[in-house]
Amino acid sequence: PATYEVEGLVLESDAAECIAFDRVFPIFDDESVLLARTIEPGNGVLLDIGTGSGIQALVAAARGWTAVGTDVNLRALACAAHNATHNDLSNCVSWRAVNLFDDLPVGGFDRVVANPPFLPSPAGASMPLSSDGGMNGLRVVGPLIQSVRCYLKPGGVFTLLAVSIGTRRRTLVEQMIRESFNPTTDSITMLDLYGEALPLADLADCFSELPGVETWMRPLRQEGFCELRYLLFVVRREGTARCPVISALERSEFSGGWQNRLARYRAWLEALKGAAA
């Protein structure tokens, strides 16, 4: 495992080069750390979907929230529990081995935070569980968005980080959020973190040596999807979406951008190919 210092906590997770199917998602500055910085001090109940190393739940617990972290990856939950113990936060957070909202209380959460698997990829890519977004990136993100509103208390906030496929006019994730929340009572804030789109062909090029890439791309092109955007959403049920750090994030320097993100993907795919050789 690798060790990371995040918002005053010392956390363990897998390193970026780990290729295990059940890897615990590495802690990247422009992803896990960025999302953790959106969690303001509070005293309600926060749900961290797909908790991985536990970073979001533990940052929330350190800031006063009662936190619940969920994951389908038992190795991730063991890592999160270890991190809770190491940071003396075990009494402030609980861990659940469930898929999304299974067996969780409807209307039970003041805050839901998610950094789910969102990477669109061809079926032959053999992505790790923590990154596999399926053919269009919505394998986990789609069901999450469709269900999350009813698990929020009135006034509750949903914060989502995701790469989304889109056309030049819309992204799939934004469209799903607008369809799943009430346009009259709810509010949505969206931040394009990299400030520019990535041509979908550039992502396809990362997978070019795998079988089935053209089969994967063809229906996406037919739907008019041609680009990717890296987005942060803050959505409030029955109220005005507020995130005190949004303006600061908008002005900040992120670690990399699209080219560094593509370099991560290529390095991981090369490691996977080397292991298979």
Rosetta blueprint (number, residue, H / E / L):
1 P L
2 A E
3 T E
4 Y E
5 E E
6 V E
7 E L
8 G L
9 L E
10 V E
11 L E
12 E E
13 S E
14 D L
15 A L
16 A L
17 E L
18 C L
19 I L
20 A L
21 F L
22 D L
23 R L
24 V L
25 F L
26 P L
27 I L
28 F L
29 D H
30 D H
31 E H
32 S H
33 V H
34 L H
35 L H
36 A H
37 R L
38 T L
39 I L
40 E L
41 P L
42 G L
43 N L
44 G L
45 V E
46 L E
47 L E
48 D E
49 I E
50 G L
51 T L
52 G L
53 S L
54 G L
55 I H
56 Q H
57 A H
58 L H
59 V H
60 A H
61 A H
62 A H
63 R L
64 G L
65 W L
66 T E
67 A E
68 V E
69 G E
70 T E
71 D L
72 V L
73 N L
74 L H
75 R H
76 A H
77 L H
78 A H
79 C H
80 A H
81 A H
82 H H
83 N H
84 A H
85 T H
86 H H
87 N L
88 D L
89 L L
90 S H
91 N H
92 C H
93 V E
94 S E
95 W E
96 R E
97 A L
98 V L
99 N L
100 L L
101 F L
102 D L
103 D L
104 L L
105 P L
106 V L
107 G L
108 G L
109 F E
110 D E
111 R E
112 V E
113 V E
114 A E
115 N L
116 P L
117 P L
118 F L
119 L E
120 P L
121 S L
122 P L
123 A H
124 G H
125 A H
126 S L
127 M L
128 P L
129 L L
130 S L
131 S L
132 D E
133 G L
134 G L
135 M L
136 N L
137 G L
138 L L
139 R L
140 V L
141 V H
142 G H
143 P H
144 L H
145 I H
146 Q H
147 S H
148 V H
149 R H
150 C H
151 Y H
152 L E
153 K E
154 P E
155 G E
156 G E
157 V E
158 F E
159 T E
160 L E
161 L E
162 A E
163 V E
164 S E
165 I E
166 G E
167 T L
168 R L
169 R L
170 R L
171 T E
172 L H
173 V H
174 E H
175 Q H
176 M H
177 I H
178 R H
179 E H
180 S H
181 F L
182 N L
183 P L
184 T L
185 T L
186 D L
187 S E
188 I E
189 T E
190 M E
191 L E
192 D E
193 L L
194 Y L
195 G L
196 E L
197 A L
198 L E
199 P E
200 L H
201 A H
202 D H
203 L H
204 A H
205 D H
206 C H
207 F L
208 S L
209 E L
210 L L
211 P L
212 G L
213 V H
214 E H
215 T H
216 W H
217 M H
218 R H
219 P H
220 L H
221 R H
222 Q H
223 E L
224 G L
225 F L
226 C L
227 E E
228 L E
229 R E
230 Y E
231 L E
232 L E
233 F E
234 V E
235 V E
236 R E
237 R L
238 E L
239 G L
240 T L
241 A L
242 R L
243 C L
244 P L
245 V L
246 I H
247 S H
248 A H
249 L H
250 E H
251 R H
252 S L
253 E L
254 F L
255 S L
256 G L
257 G L
258 W H
259 Q H
260 N H
261 R H
262 L H
263 A H
264 R H
265 Y H
266 R H
267 A H
268 W H
269 L H
270 E H
271 A H
272 L H
273 K H
274 G H
275 A H
276 A H
277 A L
